[in-house]
Amino acid sequence: MKTQRVVLKTLGLMVCFTLVFGLLATVSYAKTKGEINASAKAAMSRFKKDVKGANEYHKVAKGVLVMPSVTKAGFIIGGQYGQGALQVGGKTVDYYSLAAGSVGFQIGAEAYDLIIIFTTDEALKKFRASDGWEAGADAEVTLIDAGLNAPVSTIVSQHPILGFVIDQKGLMAGVSIKGAKFTKIKPD
């Protein structure tokens, strides 16, 4: 019984530390609109170069959320954070942050670009109307392998929201965005 209390207190302290660190990181790593736009443009160039059918996905997109350089780190307790731009018709209409936390066996750090394509007006409208949209809870995001050799029309017809992870660098295996919360931000 005493051991359980110690474990629970330790976990509670670690969660509090992670939350405080996450809030401070959000403030200290705030980017300007210009920085986000430049990073998003570079990420879209990588997307078009690395993903089979990228131009076709882009043509059918009602909106594209570009989250460049999402940073993920963890040692048992982990978190990920990034800032990006929502583009509609090739123009930035809003800015968003991504934040997520996790607990479990994990160690390391990585960075990656996340491109989310909304293939229906309804999916895009729900995302934009949300006050903190959570992947997996508010809608499923189907992660597509960049090298997938399948007809884009088939994939798009079956999934209203597609996600692509590209330019992955680091020491952690795999990326999950389930539970990631996307919140509208107003950068300088």
PLY file of the C-alpha trace (Angstrom):
ply
format ascii 1.0
element vertex 188
property float x
property float y
property float z
element edge 187
property int vertex1
property int vertex2
end_header
0.00 0.00 0.00
2.79 2.39 0.91
4.64 1.48 -2.31
1.55 2.31 -4.38
1.33 5.76 -2.76
4.97 6.46 -3.53
4.50 5.36 -7.14
1.35 7.48 -7.52
3.05 10.53 -5.98
6.04 10.07 -8.26
3.83 9.77 -11.33
1.83 12.80 -10.22
4.99 14.88 -9.84
6.24 13.76 -13.24
2.92 14.69 -14.88
2.97 18.11 -13.18
6.57 18.66 -14.28
5.66 17.70 -17.84
2.69 20.09 -17.89
4.71 22.99 -16.50
7.54 22.29 -18.94
5.03 22.06 -21.80
3.43 25.41 -20.92
6.80 27.12 -20.65
7.96 25.57 -23.91
4.86 26.90 -25.67
5.67 30.45 -24.66
9.41 30.29 -25.26
9.19 28.65 -28.67
6.47 30.84 -30.14
7.14 31.56 -33.79
6.13 34.50 -35.92
3.76 34.21 -38.89
6.72 34.66 -41.22
8.67 31.82 -39.58
5.68 29.49 -39.66
4.92 30.33 -43.30
8.54 29.78 -44.38
8.70 26.44 -42.54
5.33 25.37 -43.97
6.46 26.22 -47.50
9.63 24.13 -47.06
7.59 21.24 -45.60
5.18 21.33 -48.58
8.16 21.17 -50.95
9.41 18.06 -49.11
5.89 16.60 -49.23
5.68 17.05 -53.00
9.14 15.52 -53.43
8.78 12.57 -51.01
5.14 11.42 -51.29
3.88 9.41 -54.25
0.81 11.16 -55.69
1.42 14.34 -53.67
0.13 16.62 -56.40
-3.06 14.55 -56.72
-3.62 14.67 -52.94
-3.07 18.42 -53.02
-5.57 18.89 -55.88
-8.40 17.11 -54.03
-7.64 18.77 -50.68
-10.25 21.12 -49.28
-7.63 22.21 -46.76
-4.07 21.28 -45.81
-2.68 21.60 -42.29
1.11 21.86 -42.49
2.91 21.21 -39.19
6.65 21.51 -39.91
9.30 20.34 -37.47
7.05 18.77 -34.85
9.35 17.86 -31.96
8.76 14.74 -29.90
10.79 13.68 -26.86
10.31 11.23 -24.06
11.70 9.19 -21.27
8.75 7.15 -19.98
6.70 10.38 -20.05
6.80 12.08 -23.42
5.41 14.97 -25.31
5.32 16.51 -28.72
4.80 20.07 -29.88
4.75 22.05 -33.09
3.26 25.07 -34.81
1.92 25.22 -38.32
-0.43 26.73 -40.86
-3.79 25.75 -42.29
-3.90 26.40 -46.02
-7.07 26.60 -48.08
-6.68 27.13 -51.81
-2.91 27.43 -51.35
-3.20 30.39 -48.95
-2.72 30.40 -45.19
-6.02 31.06 -43.41
-5.16 30.16 -39.79
-2.28 29.07 -37.55
-2.33 26.10 -35.17
-0.27 24.45 -32.48
-0.07 20.71 -31.89
0.47 19.41 -28.37
0.36 15.85 -27.07
1.57 13.89 -24.09
2.05 10.20 -23.48
3.11 7.75 -20.81
4.71 4.39 -21.51
7.89 2.76 -22.69
9.62 5.45 -24.72
13.02 7.02 -24.83
14.59 9.43 -27.27
13.78 12.45 -29.37
12.80 13.15 -32.96
11.46 15.79 -35.30
9.19 15.36 -38.29
6.85 17.21 -40.63
3.16 16.38 -40.40
0.87 17.13 -43.33
-2.87 16.65 -42.73
-5.16 16.77 -45.74
-8.89 17.35 -45.33
-10.58 15.75 -48.33
-14.14 16.87 -47.56
-15.67 20.26 -46.82
-17.41 18.74 -43.78
-14.14 17.50 -42.21
-12.46 20.86 -42.78
-15.44 22.80 -41.41
-15.53 20.67 -38.24
-11.79 21.18 -37.72
-11.98 24.96 -38.16
-15.06 25.30 -35.92
-13.45 23.35 -33.09
-11.99 25.00 -30.02
-9.18 22.45 -29.66
-9.53 19.58 -32.14
-8.20 16.22 -30.95
-7.00 13.56 -33.40
-8.73 10.27 -32.69
-11.45 11.81 -30.53
-12.96 14.48 -32.81
-12.05 12.62 -36.01
-9.81 9.80 -37.21
-6.69 10.78 -39.12
-5.54 8.00 -41.42
-1.74 8.01 -41.60
-0.58 7.16 -45.11
2.86 5.75 -45.87
4.74 8.20 -48.11
5.69 5.39 -50.51
2.23 3.82 -50.72
1.54 2.71 -54.26
-2.26 2.88 -54.31
-4.63 5.00 -56.39
-5.12 8.38 -54.72
-8.82 8.40 -55.70
-9.40 5.15 -53.77
-7.68 6.41 -50.63
-9.45 9.78 -50.75
-12.87 8.19 -51.25
-12.43 6.06 -48.11
-10.83 8.57 -45.71
-11.92 12.19 -45.14
-8.72 13.11 -43.26
-5.29 11.89 -44.32
-2.00 12.36 -42.49
1.54 12.11 -43.83
4.70 12.01 -41.72
7.76 13.06 -43.68
11.36 14.13 -43.07
11.54 12.14 -39.85
14.81 12.59 -37.95
15.73 11.20 -34.57
15.95 8.15 -32.39
12.32 7.25 -31.65
10.47 4.58 -33.59
7.09 5.39 -35.10
4.79 8.38 -34.87
1.28 8.47 -33.48
-0.87 11.55 -33.50
-3.81 9.95 -31.72
-4.63 12.22 -28.81
-2.74 15.18 -30.29
-4.63 18.40 -29.73
-4.65 21.10 -32.40
-5.43 24.59 -31.14
-5.77 27.81 -33.13
-3.02 30.32 -32.29
-2.39 33.96 -33.19
1.34 34.41 -33.80
2.91 37.88 -34.20
0 1
1 2
2 3
3 4
4 5
5 6
6 7
7 8
8 9
9 10
10 11
11 12
12 13
13 14
14 15
15 16
16 17
17 18
18 19
19 20
20 21
21 22
22 23
23 24
24 25
25 26
26 27
27 28
28 29
29 30
30 31
31 32
32 33
33 34
34 35
35 36
36 37
37 38
38 39
39 40
40 41
41 42
42 43
43 44
44 45
45 46
46 47
47 48
48 49
49 50
50 51
51 52
52 53
53 54
54 55
55 56
56 57
57 58
58 59
59 60
60 61
61 62
62 63
63 64
64 65
65 66
66 67
67 68
68 69
69 70
70 71
71 72
72 73
73 74
74 75
75 76
76 77
77 78
78 79
79 80
80 81
81 82
82 83
83 84
84 85
85 86
86 87
87 88
88 89
89 90
90 91
91 92
92 93
93 94
94 95
95 96
96 97
97 98
98 99
99 100
100 101
101 102
102 103
103 104
104 105
105 106
106 107
107 108
108 109
109 110
110 111
111 112
112 113
113 114
114 115
115 116
116 117
117 118
118 119
119 120
120 121
121 122
122 123
123 124
124 125
125 126
126 127
127 128
128 129
129 130
130 131
131 132
132 133
133 134
134 135
135 136
136 137
137 138
138 139
139 140
140 141
141 142
142 143
143 144
144 145
145 146
146 147
147 148
148 149
149 150
150 151
151 152
152 153
153 154
154 155
155 156
156 157
157 158
158 159
159 160
160 161
161 162
162 163
163 164
164 165
165 166
166 167
167 168
168 169
169 170
170 171
171 172
172 173
173 174
174 175
175 176
176 177
177 178
178 179
179 180
180 181
181 182
182 183
183 184
184 185
185 186
186 187
